[in-house]
Amino acid sequence: MRNFLRSEFSPWLALATCLCVLFYPGLVDSEIPAFRDGYHFYYPQAIWLDRCAARGELFPTWNPDEGLGVSIAGQPSAALYYPLRILWWLPGLSLPQRYAIVCITHLLIAAAGMRYAARGLRLPRAAGWLAAFSYALSCPVLFQHTNLIYLCSAAWIGFALGATVRALRIANQELFRSCCVFGGACTMMTLGGDPHTTANSLIVAGMGSCARCFLRWNVEPSPGPTHFTKRWLGKLSAPIWLASGVVLVVCLTAIQWIPAMRWTSQSSRLADHGVAQPMDANNPVIASALRDAPPPSYRIYDFSLGPWYVATCVFPTLGGHYLAKNSRLFDAIPSEGRMWIPSLYFGLLPCWLIITTTCTHFTSRLRSRPLLVLLAMTLLAALGNYSIIWLLREAFLGFGLETLARHLPNDHVGTLSWLLAEVVPGYGAFRYPAKWTTWFSATACLLAAQSMSAGVHQWSSDQRTIYWTRSLLTISCIGLISSLALWLLSTFGYAPWLDLWLMRHAADPWLDAPRTQAIAQSATLAFAIPSLLLLILTRVTCSMPAIAMLTLAEMTVVAMPWVSFTPPPRPMPTPPIQLRTDAPFVWARSMPSEQLVFSTLGKLGLLSSARWFNSTQSIEPASVDQLKQWLSVHDQLSPLPPHPQFETVLAELGITHRLVYVWVDRLLTSEWQPVPDPKPFCELRIPPGNETGPAAPGSAVQWQWLNSTTLLVHATCSAESGLVVRQLNDGGWLIDSANENDNLHPLENALFIQVVLPPGEHYLRFQRKWLW
């Protein structure tokens, strides 16, 4: 075993084999992740990008087929400039197989990053491999295969943490190298699509720099007395290192953050900061709908980690999972919000190493204190909306004191996430406090490796540790017996009352209520793993290499419920086209139904030849979001117009079909209903300033997309006319005319691209600005 871990190749082969076992449905059967964004967002997005690449567009910056057009360059989730995007272009493989290879590659990078961080602490090789195995297969990291850009960013956290560790040394001879590593890791996070984790990394590095300057926290103690000037130069090296890293990241990622910032300025994320949203003053129909629509809203605490997830650090599947059968027991908790990850599990043995360090060896392990503080900070930041105020509110409501509960401030006030949003400029634009869980997992795994190298793994030599181990073993055995009993009761149908209770208190709008039998299976695994491992610990004294390999095997088994695959979605039927020569433009109100699930998930529209007004982009213009809210409020999915202005707004947007419910042979089904008189994609009208109406007789317009970012328009105007192009007027368009005398600019304060054309024939090219 020792020789196995001493080899550089063998541990990598073992980890790669385990990852291939977990992702074999994608590698062999060409299936894709079944849960959340991996299925309905990243896979269809990969299809669209692959089609663009086949046409020679390797870096498309605009997608005209979603909403009123979407800036792809402004969407970090597209990861256009991410160097490892080359993995999506591997020849001879299907798209799902490339998806699996991308996931496996980044999990291997995550392991390499933790090995780098462990070497920064000068830990033994076996301890470094424990951190690598534990982090790469931990739930906060592995589960992000369902949300690909967050897996990409998690893969580089180990390098950022390792570079930070090296920068906090007093006698550091590789400051320049660690600055390059830190800047490179944050650059890869940003280009990979996750600037939020980059911001979190900078916050961690900033805290470490401040701690070194003012609190005398250092990863390594000073080798001896030093001169006053040298000591202060050593303290200031960390802030200088951090500033250099920030400059490096800003320069290397300008190609991504410049268009993202400009596109974000159109979104509701900045609506609370006084950013003006475009109003279509030139179109009374659209302007009226925007005035009546709900104001832009943006909540940053929806995805917060409930405090009950701490129990999953020891009992991995206690909270349950959505797939393949819904076993989400945590959904029955009244305060459970939107799930980010099903578990915080990073291995029982690493977790138990941290517990023994904290409970029995804290005073003698001073070098662990910075990592312990970082561990607590990342966990508190991930809690997000769960604060002391939230706890008081729940207590008041439980005792019937609704009046007192109403006078409390918002739940998030006073939390660490709230403090960061108030103090760090622009941090409030990020909406996922639970994203700190990847930093929590990285810190925990490194702290466990440090504890193991210090000899804390010798459980049999400490009576206090034996007491804690036996106590946890007793709890695990009681839980295992209880879950097995519940499994038997549910199998033979003796627990229908629990199913009814779950139906009332934990029903999921998409996957129905959790099932008692699935909950029992999940709980059985949750208690069986700790029981088995703790029995081994009480009987056998394990060496460091044995603990590392045991953790690899354990995490592979436990990770199987977190990796769910399904066949790719089938191509969607295209709505029928009536009296139209271009592709249909459809609208469907999101509604949970098995019949509509494929038609209401936004980007799945890319699997058909239709344009979709819906989209699942994380950054969407506030005006489009308001229009979608207005349409959703008034759309009852009825064939009859639900509102006098409803179909008029649809037609003005250019939408050709909407989804409705109809009865066919006493069965309720869905179909696409044509919208009366939809406006064309390009239209000539009377110029703004006069009464809105059609252009003068004899005027005509034709258009063609040369590629996803270039629109060619041929317009013939018998009189001065206004050209309307139904794409979002975000200020990122250049208009070139074959007539050198034309000086054309889009009108301001308009939702669509509008330009005034003089009489005559015009050949126009609408081109997206570079870096816009």
N, C-alpha and C positions, 0 to 999 in steps of 0.2 A: 504493500500500500504506500509506504514512504517513497519507494522508487517510482511508483506510478505518478505521484504528485510532483516529484522532482523533475520528471520529464516535461519538456515544454509542449510536446505534441499530444501526449496521452490525455491530459485533462480537457484540452480543446476538443479532441475527438469524442470524449464521453459526453460533454455538454452538447456538441453538435448532434450527436446521436439522439439524445433526449429531446432536443428541439425538433428534430425530424419526426420522431414518434408523435409529438404533440401536433405537428402541422402536416402530418401525412395526408389528411383529406384534401388539402390544397395542393400538395406536391404530386400526389398520385391520381386523385379523383377529380382534380380541377374544380374543387368547391371553394366557396368564399366564406368569410366570417358571417355568422348568422345574426349577430346582435348589433343593434344600434347603427352608428354611422358607417361602420365597415361594409354593411350590406346596402343601405339605401343612399349613401353619399359617396364614399371613396371609390367603391367599385365602379359605379356609373361615371364618376368623374374620370377614373382611369380609362374607361372606354372612350370618352370624349377626347381626352388628351392623346390617346393612341390613334384615334381617327385623324386628329390634327397632324400628328407625327407622320402618318402615312401619306398625307398631302404635302409634306415638307415643312409644316409649321411646327418647329420644335419648341418655340416659345410664344404661343398665342397669348395675346394680352386682353382679348375681349371675347365674350360668348354672347352672340345675339339671340340665342334660342331660349334663354331663361329670363323671365320677368320682362322688363323693358331694356334688356341687355345688362350684362354683369361684367365688371372689370375683373378679369382673371389675374392680371398683374397686381391688382389691389387686394386680392384674396390670398393671404399667406398660406391658407390650406391647400392651394394648388401646388405649392413648392416648386415653382417653375425653375428656380435657379439653384436648387439643392443639388450639390454634386452627385450624391448617390441616386439621383433620379435616373441615372444611366441604367440602373437595375431594371427599370420598367421597359427598357429597349432590348433586353436579352433575346437573341433570335432563337427560333425553334421551340418556344414555350408558349403555352396559352397564358392569357392574362391572369387567371386565378393562380397559376403556378408561379408567375412572377410576383404576385401579391404575397404568396407564402415565402418566397425567397427573400423579399424585402423584409418581412417580419423576422425571419431567422437571422438574417445579416445584422439587423439592428439589435437583436438580443445578444448576439455574440459581441457586438461593439459595447453593449452595456456591461458585459462581463469583463471585457478588456479595460474599460474605464475604472471599474472597481479594483482590478489588479493594479492599475496605475496609482489609484488613491492609497491602496494598502502599501505599496512600495514607498509612497511619500511618508508614511508613518513608520517605515522600516520594520514592517511586520514579517514574520516567517512566511515562507511560500505557502504552507498549508492554510494559514490564516487568510492569506490573500485569496486563495481559491474558495474558501468558505464564503467570504464576502462576495466573490464573483458569482458563485452558484446561487446563493441566497437572493442576491439582488436581481439577477437576470430572470429568475423564475418566480419572483415574488408577485403577488396579485396586483399591487399598484402599478407594476411595470408590464407584466405579461398580459394583463387584461386590456392594455391599451392597443392590442392588435385590432380591437374593434373601433379604435379611433386613431388612425394611423399616424397623424402628425404628432400626437402626444407620445407615441412609442418612439418616434424619431428623436424627439427632444429628450426623453428619458434615457435614451442610449448614450447621450453625451454628458449626463450629469456627473458620472464618475470622474471624467476628465476635468470638469470644472471644479469638483470637490477636491480632487488630488492636487490641482494647480493652486487652489486656495490654501491647502495644507502646507505646501512648499513655500508659499509666499509669507506665511506667518512665522517662519523660523527667524531667529535672531541672526545666526550665522548662515546666510543663504547664499550659496555660490551659483545658483541657477535661477536667479530672479528673472532674467530675460527669457529663458526657456519656459518657465512656468507662466509668464505673461502671455507668450505666444500660444501655449496650450489652452489657457483660460479663454483668450480671445477667439481662438479657433473653435473651441467647444461651443461658446455662445453664438458664434457665427453660424455654425451648423444647426443649432437650435432654431435660430431666426429664419435661415433659408429653408429649413425643413418644415416651417409653417407654424412655429409656436413661439412668438415673441414673449408670451406670458412667462414661460419657464426661463427665458433669458433674463427677464426682469427679476424673477425670483432668485436666479443665480447671482445677479449683481447685488441684490439685497443681502444675501448671505455673505458674499465677499465684503460688502461694505460693513456689515456687523463685525466680521472678523478683523477688519482693519481697525475699526474703532476700539475693539476689545484689546488689540495689541498695543494701541497707542495709549489708552487711558486706564485699562484694567490690568495691564501686564500679563495678558493671557498669551501664552506661546505653546505651540505644539511640542517644542523641545526646550528644555531648560538651558540657560546660558552655561557654557562650559567653564566660565570663571569670571572674575571681575573685569569689567571693561571700562575704557575711558568714557567720560560723560558725553563727549561729542559723538563718539562712535555709537554709544548706546542710543542716543536720540536719532542719529542717522538711520540706525537699524529700525527704530520705531516708525520713522517716516517712510521707510521703504515700502511698507504695505499700502498706504494711500497713493504713493506714486505708482506702484504696481497696478492698483485698481484703476487709476485715471488712465494709465497707458492702455490697459485692457479695454476700457470703455471706448477710447478713441479708435482702437483697432477694430472693435466690433462695429462702430458707427460707419467707419470707412468701408469695411468689407461687405456690409449688408445694405448699403445705400440703394442698391438696385432693387431691394425688396421693400425697405421701410418707407421710401419716398412715395411710391404709388399707393402703398397701404395707408399711410397717413392721409393722403389726399382723398382716397376713396372713403376712409372712415369719417372724414369731415362731413360727408353726405348722410351719414347714418344716424340712427337714434342713440348711438353710444355717446355722442357728444351733444345731444339735444339739451341736456341739463346744464351745459356750459355756455348757453347763449348762442350756439351756432345756428345761423339762419337756414331754414330748410326751403328748398325751391317750391314755389307755388305757381301754378299755371294760370297767371292772370290773363293770358291771351285765349284761354279756353274756358268759358263759363261753366260747362258741364263738369270738367275735372275740378275746377276751382271750388265749385259748390260741394262736391263729394269730399274734397280735402278739408273744407271748413267743417263739415258735419262728422268727419272721422274722429275717432278717439285720438288724443295727443300721443306723440311717440313716448313709449315707456321702455325703460331698460333696467332690469334688475340684475344685480351682480352677486346675489347670495342664494340663488336657486339651488346651485350645486354645492352644498356644504356637507361636510362629513359629520354624521351623528355621533355623539359620544359613545353610544353603544357599540360602535365598530371596534373600539379598543379591545373588546372581548375576542374579536376574530384574530387578534395577534397570537392567541394561543389555540383557539378553536376555529380552524380555517373556514369551514363552510357553515357556521352556525346561522348566519343570516339568510342563507339560501341563495338561489340564483333563478333567473328567468327561464333559462333553457337547459335541457330540452323540455322539462316539465317545470312549471312555475312552483318554486319552493321558497319564495321570498317571504320568510317569516317576519323580517323587519318591516315589511309594508303594513303590518298590523299595528305598529307603533304609531300613535296619533300624530306625533311630531316628525315622523320620517318624511324627508323631502324627496327630491329627485335623486335617484341613485347615480353615483359616479363610478364606484367600484363595489363589488360584492364583498370584499374582504381586505383587511390590512395585512394578511398573513405573509411573513417572509421566512418561515421555517421555525419549528418549535425550538430546536437546539440554539439557533442564534438568539431567539427571543428569550430563552431561559438564561443564556449567558448575560444578557442585559439586565434581567431581573436580579440575578445573583450579584452583578456588579453594583446595582443601585441599592439593594437591600442589605448586603453584607460586606461589601468591599469598597464602598464609596469613599470613605475617609482615607483609605490607603492607595487609591487609584486617582491621584490628582490629575494625571494626564488625560483622564477620561472626561473631566468636567466640561471642557469646551464642546465636545461631541454630545454630552448629555444635555447641555443647554440648547444646542442646535436641535436635538431630537424633540425636546419639549416645545421649542418655538415653532417648528414645522407642524407639529400636531395641533397646537393651538391655532395656527393660521389656517389649517385645513378645516377646523370646526366652523369657521365662517359665521353663520347665523346663530349658532348655538352658544349662548352667553349666559352670564348670571341673570340678566334681564329676562331672557327666555325661560330660565329655570323658575324665576319668581312668577312669571306670567302663568306658567303651567301649574304652579302651586296655588295661585289665586283662583284660577279656573277650576282646579280640582276641589277647592273648598267652597265654590259657589260665589266667589268675590269678583264678579265680572266688572263691577265699577272700578275697583282698584286696578284690575288688569288693563282696562282701557286707558288709564292714565299713565301707564308705563311707556317709555320711549320705544322705538323700534328694537327688535331683538338683536340686530347686528351692532348696535351702539355699544362701544366698550370692548369689542372683540379685537383681536390682533389684525384681522383682515380689514376691519373698519379703520383702524389706526393707519395701516399702510395706505388705504385708499385716500385718507385725509392728508397724509404727510408726503407721500411719494407722488410727484407730479405725473398725471396721466394714468396712474395705476387703477383708478376707478373704471377705466375703459375695459379692463379685464373682468370677466364675470364668473370665474371658476375658483373659489377658494379651495375646493377639494383637490386642485392640481398640486397643492403642496404635498400630497401623499407620496409622490415619487421622490421628493427630497427627503421625506420622513423615512422611506424605505432605504435610500442610499445611506443616510446617516446611521440608521439602526444596524444595517449590515456591517458597516465599517466599525461601529462601536462593538459589535459582537466579535468581530475578528480581533480587535484590540484586546478585548477581555480574554479571549481564548489564548492569545499569545502571552498574556500575563499569568497564565496558570489557573484561571478561574474555572476552567473546564474540569478540574479534578473534584468532582462532586463528592466523592466518598471521603474527602479529607476535611470537610467542614460540616459540623453538626447543624449549624443554622441552615445551610443549604439543603441538607438532607431533610430537615423539617419542612421547608418550603416545597421540596420535591414531592414528599409523601402527601402533603396536603393537596397539592394540585392533582396528584395521581388519584386520590380519593374522590375529588370532585369529578374528574374525568370518568372514572368507573361508574359513579352514580348516574352521570349524564348518559353514558353509554347504555346502561341497563334501562333507563327511562325511555330513551329514543327507540331502542329495540322493542320495548313493550308497546309504544305508540305505533310502531311499524306493523306489529302483529295485529293490533286492534284495527288499524285502517285497512289492512289486507283483507280481514274477514268481515269488514263492514260494521264494526262496533263503535265507530266514532263519527257518525253523521252530524252530530251537534257541532263538532269542530269545523267541519266543512261549511255548515250554515253560518257559523260565526265569522269565518274567514271571508265568506261571500259578502257579508254586510260590512266588514271593517277593513278588508285588504284587497278589494277587487281592483284589478288592473284594467284600464280601458281597452288595451290591445290583447292581453293574454289571459284575461279573466282572473279569477281568484286563485291564490295558491292552493295546492292540493295537500291534504293531510299526509298521504303516503309519500309524496315527494319531500315534504318537510321532514318527515321521519328519516328518510334515506339520507338527506343532507345532514341532519343532526347526528346520525349514527357515524358518518364519516368524520364529522367535526370532533366527536369525542373519542373515536377509535384511534386516530393518529396520535394524539397526545398520550393516550393510555399505553399504546404499544411502545412508543419511544421512551416514556418515563420508566416503564418496566425494564427496558434495556439499560437505562442510566443507573437504576438502583441495583442492577446485578453485575454490570460490566464497567470497568474503567476504560473509557475510550481515549485513544490518542487523537491528536489534532488531525492527521490525515483521515482517520476513520470517521471523525465527526463531519469533515468536509464531504466525503463520499456518501455518508448516510444522509446528509442534507440534500445532496443532488438527487438521490433516489427518492427521498420523501417528497421533495418539491415537484418532481415529475409526476408522481402519483396524484398528489393533491391538485396539481394544475389541470388535470384532465377535465374536470367539470367546468373550468373557466374558458376552455377553448372549444367553441361550438361552431360547426361548419354546416353549410347547406348548399344545394346546387344553385348556380347563378340564376337570377330572375330571367324569365322568358321575355322575348321581345313583346312589347305592348301593342295592342291593336291601334291603328291610327284612325281617328274619327273620320267619317265620310266628309268629302269636300263637295259643297254645293255652290256653283257659280263662282268658284275661286280658282285662280291659277297658281297660287303659291301655297306653301305648307300651312295647315291649320294652326291656329293660335288658341289654346284651350285654357279654361279656368275650371278648377274643381275645389270646392270647399273641403278642407280637411275634416274627415269624420271617421271615427273608428268603426270599421266594418270589414268583414272578410272579403266582401265583394268589391270594396273600394281601396283595399290596402295597397294595391299596385298602382292605383291612379292618383293617390293623394300624398305620395312621398317625394314630391318635388323632382329630384334629379333622375328618378326612374323614367321621366319623360324623355331623357336622352336615348332611351332604348327604343324609342319610336321615332317617326319622322315629324312629329308635332313639335311646335314651340309651346312652352308652358309658362303661364303667368306666375305659377307657384315656383318657389325655389327654396332650397335648404341651406343657402349660403349663410355663414355666420355673420357676415357684414353685408347689410342690405340698406339701400337708401331709405331714409325716413319717409319720404313721400310715397315710395312704393309700398312700404310697410303700412302706412296709413290707408292707402287705397285697398290693400288686401284686407285690413281690418274692417273697413266700411263694407266691402263686398261680403265678407264672412257674416257680418251682423245681419245683412238683408237677404242673404241666400238661404232659402229653406229647402233647397234641392227639389223644388217642385217644378213641374213643367210650366205652370202658370207664373207670370212675372210676379215676384213677391213684393216689388216696390216700383212705383211709377218711373223712377229714375234709374232703376237697377240695370236694365238692358241697354239703356242709353249710355251709361258709363262704360259697360262692357264693349259696346260698339265703338265708342270714342277711343278706347284703348286699343282697338283693332282686334279684339278677341272674337273668334269665329264660332266657337262651340263652348258650351258649359255642360257640366255633368248634372243629371237629374235622376230622380227615382220615378219609375213607372210600374204599374201593375200589368203583368202578362200572365194570363191563365191563373189568376189568383196568387201569383208569386211576385214579390217585390224585387225588382231588378234595376239595374242602372243602365243608362245609355247617354250618348252625346247628343245634345239638342242644339241645332244651329241658332246663332244669335242673329236677329233681324238686322240687315243692312250694316254689317261691320265695315269700319273704315279701313282702307288699304294701308299697307306698311308705309308707302310714300304717297303723298297727296299734295296737289296744288290747290290753294285756297286764296280767297281775297286777302290781301296783305293785312297784317295787324293794324289797328287804328280804325278800320272800317267794320261794318257788320260782318260777322263770321258767315262765310258761305262758300260755295264752290268757285273755282277759278273761272276766268272768262272763257267763252266758247272758243274752241280751237286749241286749247292748251292740253298737253298730255305729258305723262311722265312714265319712265321705265327705270327699273333698277336691277342690280345684280350684285351679289356678294362675291368679290374676287377671292377673298379668304375671310377668316373670322374677324379680322380687324380692318378690312378695307371694303367700303361700299361704293360702287359705281352708280351714278345716277345720270340719266339723259332726260332733260326737261325741255319742253317747247312751250313758251309762254307767249300768247297773243297780246297780253297786257301785263303790267306789273303784278306779280303773284307771290304768294308766300308758299314756300316748299316746307312741308311737314314730314319729318322722318321720325317714325315712332320708335326711337331709341332714347335712352335717358340722356338728358342734356346736363352732364356733370361738369362741363367745362374742359373735358379732355379730348376734344375733337379738333382736327385741322381740316379745313375745306380748301381744296385746290380746284381751280377752274381752268379749262382749256383756253378761255378768253382772258388774256393778260390784263384787260381793263377791269375785270371783276375783282372787287375787294370784299369778299363775303365773310361774315362772322355770324355765328349763331346768336339768336336773340337771347337776352337775359331774362330771368324770372319766368322761365318756361320749362315745363316738365319734359317736353319733347325737343328734339333738335329742330329749330325753325330758322329759316333764312329767307330773306326777301330777294327775289330775282327780277331783274328788269326784263322788258320784252325781248324776245329772241330765243335762240337755241343755246342750251347750256350743257356742257359735259363736265360733271362734277365728280370729285373723288373725296369721300369722307374717310379720314385716316385717324386712328388713335395716336395720341402723342406718345412718344417714347418715355418710359418711366412714369406715365400718368396712371 
